[in-house]
Amino acid sequence: VQLQASGGGLVQAGGSLRLSCAASGRTFSSYVMGWFRQAPGKEREFVAAIKWSSGTTYYADSVKGRFTISRDNAKNTVYLQMNSLKPEDTAIYYCAAESSPFLKTYPGAYDYWGQGTQVTVSS
């Protein structure tokens, strides 16, 4: 199983970025896909998740209304559209996959991880 995250970069506060997570190696239709982030000196925290089969989504309160998670079945890719970015969104963003049918928000529940992509928001 491989998860390849991309799309990070440097953006000014108020700007937007779209992260992509290309999944390969198995069929992910029964999986939950998640995005997490980790800032320097902080623990990895949940950002958003989506059930691949139904499209049901869940967001951390800190990003609700600004970030949108989605998936493209044909491309086996999950996206995180990030709008109205703030300096506190600066972190390495990781995509992850878990095989249970229930949305979970803690990192230990996820079976597979991508390599991370850096997002830096300047003030």
Short mmCIF file of the C-alpha atoms (twelve columns), coordinates in Angstrom:
data_MODEL
# 
_entry.id   MODEL 
# 
loop_
_atom_site.group_PDB 
_atom_site.id 
_atom_site.type_symbol 
_atom_site.label_atom_id 
_atom_site.label_alt_id 
_atom_site.label_comp_id 
_atom_site.label_asym_id 
_atom_site.label_seq_id 
_atom_site.Cartn_x 
_atom_site.Cartn_y 
_atom_site.Cartn_z 
_atom_site.pdbx_PDB_model_num 
ATOM 1   C CA . VAL A 1   0.000   0.000  0.000   1 
ATOM 2   C CA . GLN A 2   1.261   3.440  -0.920  1 
ATOM 3   C CA . LEU A 3   -0.090  6.870  -0.068  1 
ATOM 4   C CA . GLN A 4   1.570   9.740  -1.891  1 
ATOM 5   C CA . ALA A 5   0.785   13.208 -0.540  1 
ATOM 6   C CA . SER A 6   1.497   16.340 -2.554  1 
ATOM 7   C CA . GLY A 7   0.400   19.940 -3.003  1 
ATOM 8   C CA . GLY A 8   1.973   21.646 -0.044  1 
ATOM 9   C CA . GLY A 9   3.774   24.960 -0.279  1 
ATOM 10  C CA . LEU A 10  4.134   28.504 0.993   1 
ATOM 11  C CA . VAL A 11  1.062   30.732 0.952   1 
ATOM 12  C CA . GLN A 12  0.034   34.013 2.544   1 
ATOM 13  C CA . ALA A 13  -2.628  34.147 5.202   1 
ATOM 14  C CA . GLY A 14  -6.068  34.106 3.618   1 
ATOM 15  C CA . GLY A 15  -4.835  32.088 0.666   1 
ATOM 16  C CA . SER A 16  -5.690  28.589 -0.507  1 
ATOM 17  C CA . LEU A 17  -3.959  25.297 -1.232  1 
ATOM 18  C CA . ARG A 18  -5.199  21.902 -2.379  1 
ATOM 19  C CA . LEU A 19  -3.468  18.801 -1.099  1 
ATOM 20  C CA . SER A 20  -3.707  15.491 -2.923  1 
ATOM 21  C CA . CYS A 21  -3.220  11.952 -1.659  1 
ATOM 22  C CA . ALA A 22  -2.828  9.308  -4.355  1 
ATOM 23  C CA . ALA A 23  -3.576  5.825  -3.035  1 
ATOM 24  C CA . SER A 24  -2.377  2.579  -4.598  1 
ATOM 25  C CA . GLY A 25  -1.765  -1.044 -3.775  1 
ATOM 26  C CA . ARG A 26  -5.258  -2.171 -2.919  1 
ATOM 27  C CA . THR A 27  -8.919  -1.299 -3.268  1 
ATOM 28  C CA . PHE A 28  -9.783  1.480  -0.851  1 
ATOM 29  C CA . SER A 29  -13.552 1.495  -1.318  1 
ATOM 30  C CA . SER A 30  -14.139 0.153  2.208   1 
ATOM 31  C CA . TYR A 31  -11.546 2.406  3.859   1 
ATOM 32  C CA . VAL A 32  -11.646 5.681  5.721   1 
ATOM 33  C CA . MET A 33  -9.132  8.241  4.486   1 
ATOM 34  C CA . GLY A 34  -7.862  10.915 6.813   1 
ATOM 35  C CA . TRP A 35  -5.707  14.014 6.870   1 
ATOM 36  C CA . PHE A 36  -3.602  14.832 9.904   1 
ATOM 37  C CA . ARG A 37  -1.064  17.553 10.583  1 
ATOM 38  C CA . GLN A 38  1.891   18.036 12.858  1 
ATOM 39  C CA . ALA A 39  3.459   21.358 13.731  1 
ATOM 40  C CA . PRO A 40  6.970   21.605 15.243  1 
ATOM 41  C CA . GLY A 41  6.948   20.606 18.892  1 
ATOM 42  C CA . LYS A 42  3.323   19.491 18.787  1 
ATOM 43  C CA . GLU A 43  1.543   16.177 18.554  1 
ATOM 44  C CA . ARG A 44  0.004   14.966 15.336  1 
ATOM 45  C CA . GLU A 45  -3.602  16.130 15.187  1 
ATOM 46  C CA . PHE A 46  -6.655  15.158 13.217  1 
ATOM 47  C CA . VAL A 47  -7.810  17.484 10.448  1 
ATOM 48  C CA . ALA A 48  -10.476 15.701 8.378   1 
ATOM 49  C CA . ALA A 49  -11.651 12.267 7.283   1 
ATOM 50  C CA . ILE A 50  -13.885 10.756 4.617   1 
ATOM 51  C CA . LYS A 51  -15.486 7.348  4.217   1 
ATOM 52  C CA . TRP A 52  -14.542 6.302  0.731   1 
ATOM 53  C CA . SER A 53  -17.711 4.307  0.075   1 
ATOM 54  C CA . SER A 54  -20.304 6.856  1.190   1 
ATOM 55  C CA . GLY A 55  -18.455 10.157 1.051   1 
ATOM 56  C CA . THR A 56  -19.360 10.897 4.680   1 
ATOM 57  C CA . THR A 57  -16.982 13.502 6.067   1 
ATOM 58  C CA . TYR A 58  -15.860 14.734 9.455   1 
ATOM 59  C CA . TYR A 59  -13.753 17.756 10.390  1 
ATOM 60  C CA . ALA A 60  -11.816 19.097 13.319  1 
ATOM 61  C CA . ASP A 61  -13.471 22.201 14.753  1 
ATOM 62  C CA . SER A 62  -10.389 24.263 13.940  1 
ATOM 63  C CA . VAL A 63  -10.834 23.752 10.176  1 
ATOM 64  C CA . LYS A 64  -14.594 23.386 9.839   1 
ATOM 65  C CA . GLY A 65  -15.947 25.781 7.226   1 
ATOM 66  C CA . ARG A 66  -12.493 26.425 5.750   1 
ATOM 67  C CA . PHE A 67  -11.279 22.975 4.654   1 
ATOM 68  C CA . THR A 68  -13.059 20.440 2.462   1 
ATOM 69  C CA . ILE A 69  -12.105 16.796 2.059   1 
ATOM 70  C CA . SER A 70  -13.218 14.918 -1.051  1 
ATOM 71  C CA . ARG A 71  -12.324 11.864 -3.103  1 
ATOM 72  C CA . ASP A 72  -12.105 10.958 -6.774  1 
ATOM 73  C CA . ASN A 73  -12.905 7.273  -7.226  1 
ATOM 74  C CA . ALA A 74  -11.578 7.116  -10.776 1 
ATOM 75  C CA . LYS A 75  -8.208  8.532  -9.748  1 
ATOM 76  C CA . ASN A 76  -8.039  6.765  -6.357  1 
ATOM 77  C CA . THR A 77  -7.156  10.144 -4.897  1 
ATOM 78  C CA . VAL A 78  -8.290  12.075 -1.837  1 
ATOM 79  C CA . TYR A 79  -8.096  15.858 -1.721  1 
ATOM 80  C CA . LEU A 80  -7.980  18.466 1.008   1 
ATOM 81  C CA . GLN A 81  -9.029  21.892 -0.210  1 
ATOM 82  C CA . MET A 82  -7.792  24.478 2.275   1 
ATOM 83  C CA . ASN A 83  -9.196  27.993 2.097   1 
ATOM 84  C CA . SER A 84  -8.794  31.056 4.325   1 
ATOM 85  C CA . LEU A 85  -5.502  29.692 5.578   1 
ATOM 86  C CA . LYS A 86  -4.082  30.997 8.835   1 
ATOM 87  C CA . PRO A 87  -0.513  30.991 10.175  1 
ATOM 88  C CA . GLU A 88  -1.610  28.417 12.764  1 
ATOM 89  C CA . ASP A 89  -2.364  25.997 9.903   1 
ATOM 90  C CA . THR A 90  1.380   25.739 9.282   1 
ATOM 91  C CA . ALA A 91  2.412   22.094 9.662   1 
ATOM 92  C CA . ILE A 92  3.404   18.954 7.841   1 
ATOM 93  C CA . TYR A 93  0.220   17.400 6.509   1 
ATOM 94  C CA . TYR A 94  -0.118  13.629 6.295   1 
ATOM 95  C CA . CYS A 95  -2.718  11.483 4.605   1 
ATOM 96  C CA . ALA A 96  -3.635  8.150  6.144   1 
ATOM 97  C CA . ALA A 97  -5.933  5.187  5.593   1 
ATOM 98  C CA . GLU A 98  -7.752  2.912  8.004   1 
ATOM 99  C CA . SER A 99  -9.570  -0.296 7.143   1 
ATOM 100 C CA . SER A 100 -12.421 -0.112 9.654   1 
ATOM 101 C CA . PRO A 101 -15.774 1.267  8.469   1 
ATOM 102 C CA . PHE A 102 -15.911 3.871  11.254  1 
ATOM 103 C CA . LEU A 103 -14.530 7.371  11.115  1 
ATOM 104 C CA . LYS A 104 -11.835 7.837  13.731  1 
ATOM 105 C CA . THR A 105 -9.859  10.891 14.713  1 
ATOM 106 C CA . TYR A 106 -6.813  9.474  16.506  1 
ATOM 107 C CA . PRO A 107 -3.626  8.617  14.600  1 
ATOM 108 C CA . GLY A 108 -3.262  5.168  16.166  1 
ATOM 109 C CA . ALA A 109 -6.389  3.968  14.387  1 
ATOM 110 C CA . TYR A 110 -4.882  4.422  10.940  1 
ATOM 111 C CA . ASP A 111 -3.038  1.571  9.250   1 
ATOM 112 C CA . TYR A 112 -1.187  3.328  6.446   1 
ATOM 113 C CA . TRP A 113 0.512   6.723  6.174   1 
ATOM 114 C CA . GLY A 114 1.869   8.891  3.425   1 
ATOM 115 C CA . GLN A 115 5.165   10.750 3.658   1 
ATOM 116 C CA . GLY A 116 3.775   14.196 4.478   1 
ATOM 117 C CA . THR A 117 3.778   17.511 2.671   1 
ATOM 118 C CA . GLN A 118 4.792   20.846 4.197   1 
ATOM 119 C CA . VAL A 119 2.270   23.685 4.376   1 
ATOM 120 C CA . THR A 120 3.568   27.080 5.485   1 
ATOM 121 C CA . VAL A 121 1.241   30.040 5.926   1 
ATOM 122 C CA . SER A 122 2.890   33.427 6.321   1 
ATOM 123 C CA . SER A 123 1.250   36.317 8.145   1 
# 
